[in-house]
Amino acid sequence: MFRAGDTIENSVTGERVTFISTARETAGKVTIIQVTVRPGGFVAAAHIHPRQQETFRIVSGRIGVRLNGRIIERGQGEVLTIEAGVAHKFWNAANEDLVFVAEVRPSLEFESLIGTMFSLAAAGKTNRKGMPNPFRLAVIAKAHFDVVQLPIIPAWMQKTALAFGSPLGKALGYREAYGSATDAFSRGGAQELMMGALAPTLEDGVA
């Protein structure tokens, strides 16, 4: 389980996260992190959080965000709040590092999920978009379905697909958490994912 001051990095998406306040320290009310995104960096893909609100406070640089299909930018000193259920995706919109403080309310074990995705990237188990193979992703997505879903595709259709895909993924040996997040997941389950498509291509040969 992460503690304040811990830092993790995703070399694929160009994100570095330092934990300021964790679920452990706030009784699950909020996770606060400082996020640094290098030029060209991005979150893996568009997603929604049905039960969580995110607030981004921009420290330096510029963030580009697609909100329900509308593209906006925010810069130093500005604040962006993304309500639960709003489809979004963000990226570094400038040629310098983007730094912002993100508050995720409630935590819902956000930390164990981001730990899983970052650990997979560090182990070379994602494609160039930062996503694991479809079977591993199905296991992760099904475990986190109550708090992270895809935009556009109806929830019932996603749930049906995961009902088939997740057991296949588990049969192949994939689990809901990986690396630094495994212990945290066993205490309650990772609940938030900056996730992308349920079926990324296997062109990068990820396993």
MDTraj code that builds the backbone (N, CA, C; nanometers):
import mdtraj as md
import numpy as np

residues = "MET PHE ARG ALA GLY ASP THR ILE GLU ASN SER VAL THR GLY GLU ARG VAL THR PHE ILE SER THR ALA ARG GLU THR ALA GLY LYS VAL THR ILE ILE GLN VAL THR VAL ARG PRO GLY GLY PHE VAL ALA ALA ALA HIS ILE HIS PRO ARG GLN GLN GLU THR PHE ARG ILE VAL SER GLY ARG ILE GLY VAL ARG LEU ASN GLY ARG ILE ILE GLU ARG GLY GLN GLY GLU VAL LEU THR ILE GLU ALA GLY VAL ALA HIS LYS PHE TRP ASN ALA ALA ASN GLU ASP LEU VAL PHE VAL ALA GLU VAL ARG PRO SER LEU GLU PHE GLU SER LEU ILE GLY THR MET PHE SER LEU ALA ALA ALA GLY LYS THR ASN ARG LYS GLY MET PRO ASN PRO PHE ARG LEU ALA VAL ILE ALA LYS ALA HIS PHE ASP VAL VAL GLN LEU PRO ILE ILE PRO ALA TRP MET GLN LYS THR ALA LEU ALA PHE GLY SER PRO LEU GLY LYS ALA LEU GLY TYR ARG GLU ALA TYR GLY SER ALA THR ASP ALA PHE SER ARG GLY GLY ALA GLN GLU LEU MET MET GLY ALA LEU ALA PRO THR LEU GLU ASP GLY VAL ALA".split()
xyz = np.array([
    [0.0844, -0.1196, 0.0000],
    [0.0000, 0.0000, 0.0000],
    [0.0878, 0.1244, 0.0000],
    [0.0494, 0.2227, -0.0793],
    [0.1305, 0.3424, -0.0923],
    [0.1187, 0.4325, 0.0308],
    [0.2237, 0.5121, 0.0514],
    [0.2271, 0.6109, 0.1585],
    [0.2603, 0.7472, 0.0996],
    [0.2270, 0.8522, 0.1718],
    [0.2611, 0.9867, 0.1282],
    [0.4113, 0.9954, 0.1019],
    [0.4480, 1.0523, -0.0117],
    [0.5883, 1.0642, -0.0494],
    [0.6337, 0.9604, -0.1501],
    [0.5596, 0.8504, -0.1645],
    [0.5949, 0.7486, -0.2633],
    [0.5764, 0.8031, -0.4044],
    [0.6632, 0.7617, -0.4963],
    [0.6558, 0.8050, -0.6357],
    [0.6600, 0.6834, -0.7266],
    [0.5717, 0.6817, -0.8269],
    [0.5721, 0.5773, -0.9281],
    [0.5751, 0.6442, -1.0653],
    [0.6232, 0.5716, -1.1650],
    [0.6395, 0.6318, -1.2970],
    [0.5962, 0.5356, -1.4054],
    [0.5338, 0.5886, -1.5096],
    [0.4946, 0.5114, -1.6265],
    [0.5730, 0.5648, -1.7451],
    [0.6739, 0.4889, -1.7865],
    [0.7614, 0.5361, -1.8937],
    [0.6924, 0.5308, -2.0299],
    [0.5828, 0.4564, -2.0398],
    [0.5104, 0.4456, -2.1664],
    [0.4235, 0.5687, -2.1901],
    [0.3460, 0.6085, -2.0901],
    [0.2557, 0.7228, -2.1048],
    [0.3212, 0.8556, -2.0669],
    [0.4388, 0.8486, -2.0044],
    [0.5091, 0.9711, -1.9674],
    [0.4569, 1.0362, -1.8412],
    [0.3934, 0.9591, -1.7531],
    [0.3385, 1.0124, -1.6287],
    [0.4247, 0.9734, -1.5091],
    [0.4419, 1.0666, -1.4163],
    [0.5064, 1.0391, -1.2878],
    [0.4123, 1.0871, -1.1777],
    [0.3859, 1.0019, -1.0807],
    [0.2889, 1.0316, -0.9750],
    [0.3569, 1.0253, -0.8389],
    [0.3420, 1.1323, -0.7607],
    [0.3884, 1.1347, -0.6225],
    [0.2668, 1.1484, -0.5316],
    [0.2547, 1.0577, -0.4363],
    [0.1393, 1.0581, -0.3457],
    [0.1579, 1.1629, -0.2367],
    [0.0595, 1.2509, -0.2247],
    [0.0604, 1.3546, -0.1205],
    [-0.0209, 1.3090, 0.0002],
    [-0.1425, 1.2618, -0.0249],
    [-0.2269, 1.2028, 0.0793],
    [-0.2899, 1.0776, 0.0218],
    [-0.2897, 0.9696, 0.0974],
    [-0.3400, 0.8430, 0.0468],
    [-0.4704, 0.8032, 0.1157],
    [-0.5340, 0.7028, 0.0609],
    [-0.6582, 0.6514, 0.1207],
    [-0.6346, 0.6053, 0.2639],
    [-0.5203, 0.5494, 0.2876],
    [-0.4869, 0.5014, 0.4228],
    [-0.4878, 0.6164, 0.5228],
    [-0.4445, 0.7322, 0.4801],
    [-0.4317, 0.8475, 0.5700],
    [-0.5598, 0.9297, 0.5805],
    [-0.6521, 0.9114, 0.4845],
    [-0.7751, 0.9915, 0.4835],
    [-0.9001, 0.9067, 0.5038],
    [-0.8807, 0.7827, 0.5482],
    [-0.9927, 0.6894, 0.5682],
    [-1.0728, 0.6710, 0.4396],
    [-1.0030, 0.6747, 0.3270],
    [-1.0665, 0.6512, 0.1977],
    [-1.1434, 0.7683, 0.1407],
    [-1.1394, 0.8842, 0.2076],
    [-1.2183, 0.9985, 0.1605],
    [-1.1597, 1.0622, 0.0356],
    [-1.0269, 1.0647, 0.0261],
    [-0.9642, 1.1313, -0.0882],
    [-0.8218, 1.0797, -0.1058],
    [-0.7791, 1.0712, -0.2297],
    [-0.6392, 1.0498, -0.2633],
    [-0.5903, 1.1752, -0.3343],
    [-0.4794, 1.2301, -0.2887],
    [-0.4224, 1.3502, -0.3494],
    [-0.2840, 1.3158, -0.4026],
    [-0.2609, 1.3453, -0.5286],
    [-0.1341, 1.3129, -0.5922],
    [-0.0834, 1.4327, -0.6722],
    [0.0486, 1.4401, -0.6857],
    [0.1072, 1.5345, -0.7815],
    [0.1454, 1.4555, -0.9055],
    [0.0972, 1.5012, -1.0187],
    [0.1208, 1.4326, -1.1453],
    [0.2096, 1.5187, -1.2336],
    [0.3169, 1.4597, -1.2831],
    [0.4034, 1.5262, -1.3809],
    [0.3935, 1.4478, -1.5111],
    [0.3628, 1.5171, -1.6201],
    [0.3482, 1.4534, -1.7512],
    [0.4485, 1.5175, -1.8458],
    [0.5357, 1.4374, -1.9026],
    [0.6368, 1.4912, -1.9916],
    [0.5738, 1.5366, -2.1229],
    [0.6428, 1.6187, -2.2025],
    [0.5899, 1.6581, -2.3332],
    [0.5551, 1.5346, -2.4166],
    [0.4365, 1.5355, -2.4740],
    [0.3894, 1.4203, -2.5500],
    [0.3219, 1.3144, -2.4655],
    [0.3205, 1.3325, -2.3330],
    [0.2608, 1.2345, -2.2438],
    [0.1095, 1.2427, -2.2393],
    [0.0463, 1.1363, -2.1901],
    [-0.0994, 1.1267, -2.1958],
    [-0.1490, 1.0204, -2.0974],
    [-0.2775, 1.0295, -2.0620],
    [-0.3417, 0.9196, -1.9926],
    [-0.3865, 0.8201, -2.0990],
    [-0.3933, 0.6916, -2.0620],
    [-0.4055, 0.5868, -2.1633],
    [-0.5213, 0.6054, -2.2605],
    [-0.6429, 0.6318, -2.2120],
    [-0.7560, 0.6478, -2.3030],
    [-0.8734, 0.7093, -2.2297],
    [-0.9763, 0.7468, -2.3062],
    [-1.0959, 0.8080, -2.2477],
    [-1.1675, 0.7091, -2.1566],
    [-1.2289, 0.7615, -2.0486],
    [-1.2975, 0.6780, -1.9513],
    [-1.3927, 0.7628, -1.8690],
    [-1.4764, 0.6965, -1.7918],
    [-1.5607, 0.7663, -1.6953],
    [-1.5442, 0.7017, -1.5587],
    [-1.5682, 0.7799, -1.4539],
    [-1.5694, 0.7308, -1.3160],
    [-1.7110, 0.7501, -1.2623],
    [-1.7916, 0.6459, -1.2588],
    [-1.9316, 0.6624, -1.2182],
    [-1.9501, 0.7168, -1.0769],
    [-1.8526, 0.6938, -0.9878],
    [-1.8717, 0.7301, -0.8475],
    [-1.7645, 0.8236, -0.7920],
    [-1.6795, 0.8743, -0.8775],
    [-1.5692, 0.9564, -0.8289],
    [-1.5635, 1.0915, -0.8994],
    [-1.5258, 1.1927, -0.8225],
    [-1.5008, 1.3262, -0.8755],
    [-1.3505, 1.3506, -0.8748],
    [-1.3005, 1.4101, -0.9814],
    [-1.1589, 1.4459, -0.9902],
    [-1.1452, 1.5973, -1.0020],
    [-1.0490, 1.6527, -0.9302],
    [-1.0168, 1.7942, -0.9403],
    [-0.8694, 1.8089, -0.9741],
    [-0.8386, 1.8800, -1.0820],
    [-0.7016, 1.9043, -1.1257],
    [-0.6659, 2.0502, -1.0994],
    [-0.5599, 2.0741, -1.0237],
    [-0.5092, 2.2091, -0.9986],
    [-0.3748, 2.2211, -1.0691],
    [-0.3710, 2.3051, -1.1716],
    [-0.2527, 2.3118, -1.2572],
    [-0.1431, 2.3946, -1.1893],
    [-0.0271, 2.3320, -1.1703],
    [0.0879, 2.3977, -1.1079],
    [0.1737, 2.4659, -1.2134],
    [0.2005, 2.3967, -1.3234],
    [0.2787, 2.4548, -1.4331],
    [0.2496, 2.3786, -1.5614],
    [0.2780, 2.4449, -1.6751],
    [0.2494, 2.3839, -1.8042],
    [0.1030, 2.3990, -1.8423],
    [0.0623, 2.3230, -1.9443],
    [-0.0768, 2.3269, -1.9900],
    [-0.1297, 2.1859, -2.0073],
    [-0.2535, 2.1662, -1.9638],
    [-0.3193, 2.0371, -1.9787],
    [-0.4276, 2.0488, -2.0857],
    [-0.4340, 1.9498, -2.1732],
    [-0.5429, 1.9387, -2.2682],
    [-0.6356, 1.8286, -2.2202],
    [-0.7652, 1.8543, -2.2253],
    [-0.8634, 1.7576, -2.1769],
    [-0.9792, 1.7499, -2.2751],
    [-1.0191, 1.6283, -2.3061],
    [-1.1412, 1.6072, -2.3827],
    [-1.2512, 1.5691, -2.2851],
    [-1.3530, 1.6535, -2.2723],
    [-1.4645, 1.6307, -2.1811],
    [-1.5913, 1.6112, -2.2630],
    [-1.6433, 1.4882, -2.2588],
    [-1.7650, 1.4590, -2.3355],
    [-1.7544, 1.5064, -2.4800],
    [-1.6359, 1.4892, -2.5387],
    [-1.6151, 1.5243, -2.6782],
    [-1.5694, 1.6664, -2.7029],
    [-1.5680, 1.7500, -2.5988],
    [-1.5267, 1.8905, -2.6137],
    [-1.3837, 1.9067, -2.5616],
    [-1.2960, 1.9661, -2.6413],
    [-1.1563, 1.9827, -2.6020],
    [-1.1363, 2.1186, -2.5355],
    [-1.0754, 2.1179, -2.4174],
    [-1.0428, 2.2415, -2.3469],
    [-0.8985, 2.2346, -2.2999],
    [-0.8422, 2.3500, -2.2655],
    [-0.7075, 2.3562, -2.2079],
    [-0.7109, 2.4410, -2.0819],
    [-0.6225, 2.4085, -1.9883],
    [-0.6072, 2.4860, -1.8663],
    [-0.4581, 2.5037, -1.8399],
    [-0.4233, 2.6195, -1.7778],
    [-0.2836, 2.6493, -1.7497],
    [-0.2582, 2.6790, -1.6038],
    [-0.1400, 2.7279, -1.5758],
    [-0.0940, 2.7521, -1.4394],
    [-0.1964, 2.8317, -1.3578],
    [-0.2274, 2.7805, -1.2391],
    [-0.3189, 2.8486, -1.1489],
    [-0.4655, 2.8177, -1.1718],
    [-0.4980, 2.7506, -1.2803],
    [-0.6377, 2.7190, -1.3096],
    [-0.6770, 2.5838, -1.2495],
    [-0.8079, 2.5668, -1.2311],
    [-0.8610, 2.4455, -1.1684],
    [-0.9657, 2.3850, -1.2607],
    [-0.9628, 2.2548, -1.2730],
    [-1.0596, 2.1825, -1.3549],
    [-1.1210, 2.0713, -1.2704],
    [-1.2535, 2.0695, -1.2621],
    [-1.3230, 1.9639, -1.1884],
    [-1.3990, 1.8762, -1.2873],
    [-1.3809, 1.7461, -1.2749],
    [-1.4476, 1.6488, -1.3609],
    [-1.5441, 1.5694, -1.2736],
    [-1.6717, 1.5892, -1.2976],
    [-1.7727, 1.5235, -1.2152],
    [-1.7854, 1.3755, -1.2502],
    [-1.8390, 1.2992, -1.1571],
    [-1.8627, 1.1570, -1.1806],
    [-1.9501, 1.1388, -1.3044],
    [-1.9159, 1.0398, -1.3857],
    [-1.9953, 1.0087, -1.5039],
    [-1.9604, 1.0857, -1.6285],
    [-1.8630, 1.1764, -1.6203],
    [-1.8239, 1.2571, -1.7367],
    [-1.7055, 1.1907, -1.8086],
    [-1.7213, 1.1634, -1.9363],
    [-1.6135, 1.1026, -2.0147],
    [-1.4987, 1.2009, -2.0301],
    [-1.3754, 1.1527, -2.0105],
    [-1.2616, 1.2430, -2.0209],
    [-1.1328, 1.1689, -2.0536],
    [-1.0387, 1.2461, -2.1032],
    [-0.9036, 1.1994, -2.1351],
    [-0.8146, 1.3225, -2.1312],
    [-0.6917, 1.3098, -2.0781],
    [-0.6046, 1.4270, -2.0726],
    [-0.4680, 1.3982, -2.1319],
    [-0.3956, 1.5072, -2.1638],
    [-0.2617, 1.4970, -2.2200],
    [-0.1866, 1.6262, -2.1916],
    [-0.0549, 1.6223, -2.2103],
    [0.0278, 1.7418, -2.1988],
    [0.0117, 1.8231, -2.3267],
    [-0.0365, 1.9464, -2.3133],
    [-0.0664, 2.0294, -2.4295],
    [0.0442, 2.1298, -2.4607],
    [0.1620, 2.1124, -2.4023],
    [0.2715, 2.2070, -2.4249],
    [0.4026, 2.1322, -2.4461],
    [0.5081, 2.2078, -2.4723],
    [0.6397, 2.1490, -2.4957],
    [0.7282, 2.1532, -2.3713],
    [0.6641, 2.1593, -2.2564],
    [0.7346, 2.1530, -2.1286],
    [0.6577, 2.0593, -2.0378],
    [0.7182, 2.0219, -1.9262],
    [0.6488, 1.9335, -1.8341],
    [0.5183, 1.9958, -1.7855],
    [0.4157, 1.9140, -1.7801],
    [0.2889, 1.9519, -1.7178],
    [0.2899, 1.8999, -1.5750],
    [0.2605, 1.9860, -1.4787],
    [0.2538, 1.9457, -1.3387],
    [0.1186, 1.9902, -1.2836],
    [0.0464, 1.8962, -1.2236],
    [-0.0799, 1.9327, -1.1594],
    [-0.1043, 1.8446, -1.0379],
    [-0.1844, 1.8970, -0.9466],
    [-0.2246, 1.8216, -0.8281],
    [-0.3659, 1.7718, -0.8523],
    [-0.3850, 1.6416, -0.8382],
    [-0.5159, 1.5805, -0.8612],
    [-0.5729, 1.5297, -0.7295],
    [-0.7010, 1.5585, -0.7075],
    [-0.7747, 1.5052, -0.5934],
    [-0.8811, 1.4102, -0.6459],
    [-0.8820, 1.2894, -0.5953],
    [-0.9791, 1.1877, -0.6365],
    [-1.0663, 1.1560, -0.5158],
    [-1.1969, 1.1844, -0.5284],
    [-1.2916, 1.1669, -0.4170],
    [-1.4094, 1.0790, -0.4594],
    [-1.4347, 0.9716, -0.3811],
    [-1.3523, 0.9094, -0.2786],
    [-1.2401, 0.8281, -0.3419],
    [-1.1506, 0.7787, -0.2606],
    [-1.0338, 0.7076, -0.3144],
    [-1.0719, 0.5798, -0.3881],
    [-1.1595, 0.4991, -0.3269],
    [-1.1988, 0.3708, -0.3863],
    [-1.0783, 0.2894, -0.4323],
    [-0.9716, 0.2903, -0.3567],
    [-0.8495, 0.2140, -0.3870],
    [-0.7888, 0.2498, -0.5221],
    [-0.8005, 0.3767, -0.5567],
    [-0.7353, 0.4282, -0.6774],
    [-0.5871, 0.3921, -0.6815],
    [-0.5257, 0.3936, -0.5655],
    [-0.3807, 0.3748, -0.5589],
    [-0.3368, 0.2367, -0.6064],
    [-0.4135, 0.1336, -0.5698],
    [-0.3736, -0.0011, -0.6095],
    [-0.3917, -0.0222, -0.7596],
    [-0.4905, 0.0457, -0.8186],
    [-0.5120, 0.0320, -0.9621],
    [-0.4044, 0.1019, -1.0438],
    [-0.3735, 0.2249, -1.0036],
    [-0.2693, 0.2959, -1.0788],
    [-0.1353, 0.2254, -1.0595],
    [-0.1159, 0.1661, -0.9423],
    [0.0052, 0.0878, -0.9202],
    [0.0135, -0.0307, -1.0143],
    [-0.0997, -0.0959, -1.0384],
    [-0.1036, -0.2088, -1.1311],
    [-0.0658, -0.1651, -1.2720],
    [-0.1278, -0.0587, -1.3203],
    [-0.1024, -0.0159, -1.4576],
    [0.0404, 0.0327, -1.4772],
    [0.0925, 0.1059, -1.3787],
    [0.2296, 0.1534, -1.3890],
    [0.3285, 0.0373, -1.3797],
    [0.2996, -0.0610, -1.2948],
    [0.3878, -0.1765, -1.2817],
    [0.3907, -0.2589, -1.4100],
    [0.2756, -0.2749, -1.4734],
    [0.2712, -0.3472, -1.6007],
    [0.3550, -0.2764, -1.7070],
    [0.3457, -0.1436, -1.7109],
    [0.4260, -0.0682, -1.8082],
    [0.5749, -0.0860, -1.7814],
    [0.6123, -0.0812, -1.6529],
    [0.7538, -0.0960, -1.6168],
    [0.8071, -0.2339, -1.6541],
    [0.7179, -0.3340, -1.6515],
    [0.7586, -0.4713, -1.6822],
    [0.7507, -0.5019, -1.8320],
    [0.7153, -0.4024, -1.9124],
    [0.7061, -0.4223, -2.0562],
    [0.5834, -0.5011, -2.0983],
    [0.4786, -0.4977, -2.0172],
    [0.3584, -0.5761, -2.0444],
    [0.2411, -0.4909, -2.0926],
    [0.2707, -0.3776, -2.1562],
    [0.1674, -0.2965, -2.2201],
    [0.2103, -0.2653, -2.3628],
    [0.1149, -0.2196, -2.4425],
    [0.1500, -0.1748, -2.5770],
    [0.1944, -0.0292, -2.5722],
    [0.2159, 0.0310, -2.6863],
    [0.2688, 0.1674, -2.6892],
    [0.1668, 0.2711, -2.6422],
    [0.0412, 0.2292, -2.6267],
    [-0.0617, 0.3181, -2.5718],
    [-0.0760, 0.3032, -2.4210],
    [0.0033, 0.2146, -2.3623],
    [0.0001, 0.1964, -2.2174],
    [-0.1011, 0.0951, -2.1689],
    [-0.1568, 0.0124, -2.2595],
    [-0.2589, -0.0835, -2.2223],
    [-0.2075, -0.2269, -2.2317],
    [-0.2475, -0.3126, -2.1364],
    [-0.2108, -0.4540, -2.1434],
    [-0.2936, -0.5264, -2.2488],
    [-0.2640, -0.6535, -2.2706],
    [-0.3392, -0.7280, -2.3717],
    [-0.4852, -0.7455, -2.3302],
    [-0.5744, -0.7744, -2.4237],
    [-0.7178, -0.7764, -2.3954],
    [-0.7587, -0.8697, -2.2821],
    [-0.6954, -0.9852, -2.2698],
    [-0.7362, -1.0798, -2.1660],
    [-0.6965, -1.0318, -2.0275],
    [-0.5755, -0.9790, -2.0151],
    [-0.5347, -0.9223, -1.8860],
    [-0.6214, -0.8009, -1.8527],
    [-0.6468, -0.7168, -1.9530],
    [-0.7282, -0.5977, -1.9306],
    [-0.8705, -0.6337, -1.8878],
    [-0.9254, -0.7412, -1.9453],
    [-1.0605, -0.7833, -1.9086],
    [-1.0690, -0.8207, -1.7610],
    [-0.9661, -0.8873, -1.7096],
    [-0.9636, -0.9238, -1.5673],
    [-0.9611, -0.7979, -1.4810],
    [-0.8751, -0.7044, -1.5164],
    [-0.8640, -0.5792, -1.4408],
    [-0.9948, -0.4998, -1.4498],
    [-1.0486, -0.4866, -1.5701],
    [-1.1674, -0.4047, -1.5907],
    [-1.2899, -0.4611, -1.5186],
    [-1.3060, -0.5929, -1.5195],
    [-1.4210, -0.6525, -1.4510],
    [-1.4133, -0.6276, -1.3012],
    [-1.2934, -0.6363, -1.2451],
    [-1.2755, -0.6144, -1.1014],
    [-1.3055, -0.4706, -1.0614],
    [-1.2955, -0.3793, -1.1555],
    [-1.3095, -0.2359, -1.1276],
    [-1.4329, -0.1750, -1.1937],
    [-1.5228, -0.2574, -1.2424],
    [-1.6313, -0.2084, -1.3263],
    [-1.7243, -0.1105, -1.2559],
    [-1.7413, -0.1231, -1.1267],
    [-1.8328, -0.0346, -1.0552],
    [-1.7838, 0.1093, -1.0485],
    [-1.6555, 0.1315, -1.0739],
    [-1.6025, 0.2666, -1.0613],
    [-1.5364, 0.3206, -1.1870],
    [-1.5079, 0.2344, -1.2832],
    [-1.4485, 0.2815, -1.4096],
    [-1.5131, 0.2093, -1.5265],
    [-1.5612, 0.2859, -1.6214],
    [-1.6232, 0.2297, -1.7410],
    [-1.5808, 0.3085, -1.8639],
    [-1.6100, 0.2510, -1.9786],
    [-1.5818, 0.3188, -2.1044],
    [-1.6947, 0.4141, -2.1404],
    [-1.6622, 0.5229, -2.2098],
    [-1.7690, 0.6083, -2.2631],
    [-1.8313, 0.5443, -2.3865],
    [-1.9473, 0.5908, -2.4251],
    [-2.0184, 0.5542, -2.5486],
    [-2.0779, 0.4134, -2.5426],
    [-1.9944, 0.3120, -2.5171],
    [-2.0452, 0.1746, -2.5150],
    [-2.1364, 0.1554, -2.3943],
    [-2.2591, 0.1079, -2.4141],
    [-2.3501, 0.0891, -2.3012],
    [-2.2913, -0.0008, -2.1932],
    [-2.3220, 0.0318, -2.0673],
    [-2.2655, -0.0439, -1.9557],
    [-2.3011, -0.1915, -1.9634],
    [-2.4234, -0.2235, -2.0054],
    [-2.4640, -0.3647, -2.0111],
    [-2.3808, -0.4420, -2.1126],
    [-2.3451, -0.3742, -2.2220],
    [-2.2646, -0.4397, -2.3248],
    [-2.1226, -0.4637, -2.2746],
    [-2.0662, -0.3654, -2.2032],
    [-1.9340, -0.3835, -2.1440],
    [-1.9352, -0.4989, -2.0442],
    [-2.0394, -0.5007, -1.9596],
    [-2.0481, -0.6041, -1.8564],
    [-2.0585, -0.7432, -1.9188],
    [-2.1337, -0.7531, -2.0272],
    [-2.1469, -0.8818, -2.0966],
    [-2.0137, -0.9282, -2.1538],
    [-1.9425, -0.8360, -2.2176],
    [-1.8129, -0.8711, -2.2751],
    [-1.7142, -0.9150, -2.1676],
    [-1.7150, -0.8445, -2.0545],
    [-1.6228, -0.8781, -1.9461],
    [-1.6584, -1.0103, -1.8803],
    [-1.7861, -1.0448, -1.8802],
    [-1.8286, -1.1714, -1.8211],
    [-1.7675, -1.2899, -1.8953],
    [-1.7397, -1.2707, -2.0241],
    [-1.6740, -1.3752, -2.1029],
    [-1.5219, -1.3611, -2.0987],
    [-1.4747, -1.2372, -2.1112],
    [-1.3310, -1.2146, -2.1220],
    [-1.2535, -1.2371, -1.9943],
    [-1.3097, -1.1966, -1.8800],
    [-1.2376, -1.2070, -1.7541],
    [-1.2064, -1.3520, -1.7157],
    [-1.3013, -1.4455, -1.7233],
    [-1.2664, -1.5844, -1.6906],
    [-1.1571, -1.6415, -1.7805],
    [-1.1587, -1.6034, -1.9080],
    [-1.0531, -1.6487, -1.9979],
    [-0.9179, -1.5937, -1.9539],
    [-0.9192, -1.4641, -1.9143],
    [-0.7950, -1.4033, -1.8671],
    [-0.7422, -1.4706, -1.7422],
    [-0.8316, -1.5020, -1.6497],
    [-0.7890, -1.5706, -1.5264],
    [-0.7363, -1.7101, -1.5573],
    [-0.7978, -1.7767, -1.6553],
    [-0.7504, -1.9095, -1.6950],
    [-0.6088, -1.9037, -1.7510],
    [-0.5746, -1.7889, -1.8083],
    [-0.4395, -1.7698, -1.8606],
    [-0.3411, -1.7246, -1.7530],
    [-0.3909, -1.7058, -1.6307],
    [-0.3029, -1.6711, -1.5201],
    [-0.2995, -1.5247, -1.4821],
    [-0.3834, -1.4426, -1.5465],
    [-0.3842, -1.3002, -1.5152],
    [-0.4679, -1.2727, -1.3907],
    [-0.4277, -1.1697, -1.3150],
    [-0.4963, -1.1347, -1.1918],
    [-0.5352, -0.9870, -1.1920],
    [-0.6166, -0.9481, -1.0938],
    [-0.6708, -0.8125, -1.0876],
    [-0.5651, -0.7073, -1.0585],
    [-0.4546, -0.7465, -0.9972],
    [-0.3493, -0.6514, -0.9605],
    [-0.2140, -0.7090, -0.9997],
    [-0.1155, -0.6199, -1.0112],
    [0.0170, -0.6626, -1.0556],
    [0.1228, -0.5777, -0.9870],
    [0.2342, -0.6384, -0.9542],
    [0.3485, -0.5648, -0.9014],
    [0.3207, -0.4979, -0.7690],
    [0.3487, -0.3682, -0.7609],
    [0.3398, -0.2943, -0.6351],
    [0.1987, -0.2852, -0.5822],
    [0.0985, -0.3159, -0.6649],
    [-0.0409, -0.3025, -0.6227],
    [-0.0989, -0.4323, -0.5676],
    [-0.0284, -0.5438, -0.5773],
    [-0.0859, -0.6726, -0.5414],
    [-0.1312, -0.6780, -0.3963],
    [-0.0473, -0.6340, -0.3041],
    [-0.0831, -0.6372, -0.1623],
    [-0.2017, -0.5472, -0.1336],
    [-0.2035, -0.4297, -0.1935],
    [-0.3138, -0.3363, -0.1711],
    [-0.4444, -0.3939, -0.2231],
    [-0.4393, -0.4614, -0.3384],
    [-0.5622, -0.5175, -0.3940],
    [-0.6180, -0.6261, -0.3033],
    [-0.5314, -0.7058, -0.2443],
    [-0.5785, -0.8142, -0.1586],
    [-0.6505, -0.7622, -0.0359],
    [-0.6304, -0.6340, -0.0013],
    [-0.6977, -0.5757, 0.1142],
    [-0.8331, -0.5160, 0.0774],
    [-0.8652, -0.5104, -0.0526],
    [-0.9958, -0.4521, -0.0819],
    [-1.0258, -0.4325, -0.2285],
    [-0.9231, -0.4419, -0.3132],
    [-0.9508, -0.4314, -0.4562],
    [-0.9261, -0.2935, -0.5112],
    [-0.8556, -0.2853, -0.6229],
    [-0.8351, -0.1568, -0.6891],
    [-0.9628, -0.1138, -0.7553],
    [-0.9970, 0.0146, -0.7449],
    [-1.1285, 0.0586, -0.7875],
    [-1.1263, 0.1674, -0.8932],
    [-1.0100, 0.2118, -0.9409],
    [-1.0101, 0.3205, -1.0362],
    [-0.9044, 0.2962, -1.1415],
    [-0.9372, 0.3210, -1.2650],
    [-0.8413, 0.2975, -1.3710],
    [-0.8492, 0.4080, -1.4741],
    [-0.7235, 0.4745, -1.5097],
    [-0.7195, 0.5660, -1.6210],
    [-0.7055, 0.4763, -1.7436],
    [-0.8265, 0.4032, -1.7792],
    [-0.8185, 0.2925, -1.8718],
    [-0.8622, 0.3335, -2.0116],
    [-0.8315, 0.2503, -2.1061],
    [-0.8716, 0.2751, -2.2428],
    [-0.9585, 0.1642, -2.2968],
    [-0.9442, 0.1348, -2.4236],
    [-1.0327, 0.0404, -2.4893],
    [-1.0227, -0.0977, -2.4276],
    [-1.1330, -0.1704, -2.4253],
    [-1.1341, -0.3053, -2.3704],
    [-1.0570, -0.4015, -2.4595],
    [-1.0407, -0.3674, -2.5837],
    [-0.9740, -0.4598, -2.6745],
    [-0.8650, -0.3889, -2.7550],
    [-0.7550, -0.3477, -2.6893],
    [-0.6433, -0.2903, -2.7653],
    [-0.5826, -0.3974, -2.8544],
    [-0.5154, -0.3581, -2.9588],
    [-0.4585, -0.4559, -3.0500],
    [-0.3402, -0.5233, -2.9845],
    [-0.3053, -0.6403, -3.0376],
    [-0.1900, -0.7154, -2.9888],
    [-0.0673, -0.6921, -3.0761],
    [-0.0705, -0.5828, -3.1526],
    [0.0367, -0.5599, -3.2490],
    [0.1710, -0.5399, -3.1822],
    [0.1709, -0.5009, -3.0550],
    [0.2964, -0.4797, -2.9843],
    [0.3443, -0.6074, -2.9145],
    [0.2657, -0.7139, -2.9218],
    [0.3077, -0.8392, -2.8638],
    [0.3131, -0.8406, -2.7129],
    [0.2274, -0.7664, -2.6449],
    [0.2312, -0.7618, -2.5003],
    [0.1691, -0.8870, -2.4435],
    [0.2114, -0.9240, -2.3222],
    [0.1619, -1.0456, -2.2586],
    [0.1242, -1.0169, -2.1144],
])
top = md.Topology()
chain = top.add_chain()
for i, resn in enumerate(residues, 1):
    res = top.add_residue(resn, chain, resSeq=i)
    for name in ("N", "CA", "C"):
        top.add_atom(name, md.element.get_by_symbol(name[0]), res)
traj = md.Trajectory(xyz[None], top)
